Amino acid sequence: MITRFAPSPTGPLHLGHAYSALLAFDMAMAANGTFLLRIEDIDRQRSKPEWEAQIYEDLAWLGLTWAEPVMRQSERQAAYDAALDALWDRALLYPCHCNRRDILEAASAPQEGAPLLGPDGIVFNRSMCPCEAPAFAEPRPRGGTAALRLSMAQASLAKNGFTHRTEPNRAWRRVRCFTETGKGPDGQHGLIEVDYDALQNDVGDVVLARRDMGTSYHLSVVLDDAAQGVTHVVRGQDLFEATQIHVALQGLLYLPTPTYHHHRLIRDDAGKRLAKRDDARAISRYRADGASPDDIRRMVGL
């Protein structure tokens, strides 16, 4: 078993982060496996060295150890570019110059009805996009003002590497998915069924390279998990719906699919999910107030 904790150095770690990291660590140790740390710093504008240093300090104080070296996404652009080039060469990507207002207006057009929301925001696809069709004979555009979106319609036509669908609407890949909250067709142990027909309607054409980053969370997390050999992805229930996007990308890029464990979210007294702006629940604040690592474990139900 190989698990990982992959925080972004854009603010202090809070109790929710502590629960996710401790759970992933405990699962790996119980199986005599490996726990990894990854720094997800593709957002160069918001990522700060001082927050990265705080991550190491907080996790070490909690008693966690991890294999070295630590992977940092800011050092992996070459891997992301290679994957984008491969998808571009198969005509699975297209450049999109639309901003948020353009997307909202396109999704709100009379013929579209009310905008649909999916795990990646407003469901948006190539048929709504006013941008000029790409010339795939040309190299993939890099930088500039365009984002690169995955065409779910084109992906549904791709056959190589997929389980051939012999029945209408049959999912081509099923993934074992554990959820602490019991969400899933079989209770706590559910299956995520990935089918591009559903992805086109319920998710849309997700961005794989943001104009200001050269990659995106969806692309980088899939490539990084594969590169690190992660067998069990431990993360919050709020990412349950996004998992189908990642499984679809794994199929397109011929990557293995790990088991997914979506854990409950740590919430404040009002039931609201914790965010990095909740400094009062930052691990460093509890440390300064004299709490122990065991106190933190009790606070998050471990």
N, C-alpha and C positions, 0 to 999 in steps of 0.2 A: 504494500500500500504506500502510495506517495500522495501526500496532501500538501496544500500550500495556503499561505495567507498573502494577499496581494493588495496592500493599502496604497493610496495615493498620498504623496507628501504635500497636501494642500491645506492642512489644518491638524489640530490635535486628535489623537486617538481617544475615543470615548468608550463607554461601557459596552456598546454594541460591537465595536471592533474587538474589545477584549474577549467577549463571548465567542465570536467567530474564530479568532486566533487560537484561543484555548481549546475549543472544540476540535478544530482541525489537528492541533498538536496532540491532544489526548487520543484521538482516533488512530493517528499514526503510531504513537507509542504503544497503544494496546495491541496493535497488530505487528509489533516489531518492525515498523516501516520507517519512512523518512518524511520529515516535515521540512518544507521549503519556504523561503521568504522571497517575495518578488516586489519590487518597487515599481508601481504603475505611474510613471511620471511623463506620459506623453503630452500632458497639458503643461507645456513649458512656461506659460505665463503665470499659472497659479502654483506650480510646484516650487518649493523653496528648500534649500539645503538644511536650514534649521529644523524644518518639519521632518525631513528624512532622518536627521540625527536623533530627533525626539522619538521616532518610531523604534529605532534600535534600542534606545534607552528604556522605553516603556516595556517593550517585549522582553528584554533581558531581565528587568525588574520582576515581571510576572513569572519568571522561571523558564521561559522558552529558549530553546536552542535550535539552530537551523544549520543546514548544510551550506558550505561556502563553495564558490562565491555567490553572492546575492545577485540575481538577475535584475537589471534595470532596463526598462523599456526604452529609455532615451538612447540606449546603446544598440538597439535592435532594428533601426530603420531599414537596414539592408535586407533583413529577412521579410519585413513588411512589403518593401518594394518588389521583392522577387515574387511574392504571392500575388500582389496586384498586377504585375506584368503577366503572370500566368493566366489570371482571370480575364485580363484585357485581351490577350491573344485568343481566347475562346469566346470573345464577344459577350461576356457576361457582365461587363461594367459599362456605364455610360456617364459622361460628365454632366453635371447639373449646376447651373449658376443661380438657381432659385434661392431666395432668402426666406425667412420664416413667414413674412407677409405674403410672398408669392405662393408659398405652399398652402397657406390658409385660404387664400382666395381661390386657388385651383381646386382645393378639396371642398370648397363651399359653393362651387358653381351650381346653377340650377339642375343641370343634368346629373350631378353627383349626389345631390341630396345633402343631408347634414354630414359634416366631417366625421369620419370614423377614427377612433383612437385605438392604437395597438400598443404593444410593449415598447415600441420605439417612437411613440408620439403619434402624430397624424398619419394615417395610412395614405401613402403617396406612391404612385407608380408612373411608369414611363408614359402611359396614355394621358396623364395629367400634365406632364412636363412640357413646357413650351420651348425648351432649349433645343438647339440644332442637333440632329442625329450625328453621332460620332463617325469618323472615318477610321475603321479598324485597321486599314492598311497602314496607317500612320502609327508611330510609337505612342505609347500611353502618355497623355499630358501630365506634367509634373509641376506642382506649385500653381501659381496663378490664382484665379478667383473661382475655380470650379471644384465642387466636391465630386467624388466618384461614388455612384450608387450601384448596388447589385441588382440586376434585372431579374426578378423572380420569374417573369414569363420566360426569359431565355434559359434560366436555370432549370425550369421544368422540362425543357426539351433535351437537356443534357442527359446522356445515358451512361457514359463510361464511368465505371466505379460505383454505380448505384445498383441496388437491388431492382431488377426489372419488375415493373408493375403489370401484372397480368389481369388484374381486376380493376374496375372503375373505382377511383377514390381510395385506392389501397395505399397506405403509408409505405414508403420505401425504407424507412429506418425507424425502429422503435428502441427507445433508450430507457434503461432502468433508472428510476428517479425516486429518491426518498425525500419525503417532506415531513417535518415534525408536526405540522399543523393538520396533517391528514388529507391534504389536497391531492387528488389523483383518483383514477377510476378504481383502484384496488385499495383504497384507504391510504395508509401511510406509504406503502410501497406502490407507486404508480408508474405508468408508462407515458413517456412523451412520444407522441406519434407525429412524425414530420412528413408533410405532404405539401408540395409546392402550390397546389390549388388553394389550399387553406392559407398558405403564407402570402400569396398574392392578395387575398381578400382581407386577411386579418392582421397582417404585418406591413405589407408593402415593400418597396425597394429601399432597403436600409443603406445608410451611408457607410462605406468601408474606408474612405479616406476623406477626412475633413480638410477643407481648404487651408486651415491654419495649423494643421498637425502632420499631414502626410499619411495618417492612418486613423483608426477609430478604435474605440473600446472593443467593439465586436470582433474586429479582425485581429487586433493584438492579443486579446485574451485567448482566442482559439489557437493562434500560432505559438504563443508562449506556453500554454498548457502542454501542447504536443512536444515542444522543444525540451521541456523539463520532465517529460514522462509522467505527468500527473495522472494518477489512476482514479482519484476521488476528489471531485471539486466540492468544497464545503463553502457555502455562501448563503446569503439571506434569502428569505422567502420572497422578497420584493423582486428578485431576479428570476423567479420561476418561469414567467411567461417569456422572458428573453432567451431561455435555454433552447427553445426550438430554433432560434436564429443561429445559435452557436453550433447546434447539431447539423443544421443545413450547411453551414460553412465547412464543417469537418468533412462532410460528404463531398462537397465540391473540390476541396483541397486534398482529398485522399488521406485524411488524418484519422487516427483512432478516436473513438468517443469514450470519455471516462464515465464513471458513475457519478450522478449528481445528488448531493445531499443539501437540501434547502432547509435551513434552520429557522426557527422562530426569530422574530425581531425583538430587541430590547426597546422598551418604550418608556416615556416619562409618566408622571403621575396622572396626566390627562389622557394617556393612551396614544400619544403622538410618537412616531418613530424618531429616534435620536438622530441628530445631524451634527456635523463638525462645529456648527455655531453654538451647540450646547456645551459651552466651555465648563459650565458648572459640573458636568458629568465626565469631564476629561480625566483620563487615567492619571495624568500628572497632577491634577488638582487633588484627587484622592490621596496620592502619595504625599503631597505637601501637607495634607491634613492628618497624616499619621496612619492611614489605612495600610493593611498588609496585603500581599498577593492572595492569601486565603480569604480575606475580607472581600476582595473583588470577585473571587470565585463564588462566594455565597451570594453576593449581590446579583449575579447573573444566573443563579440557579445551578451551579456546578459544585 
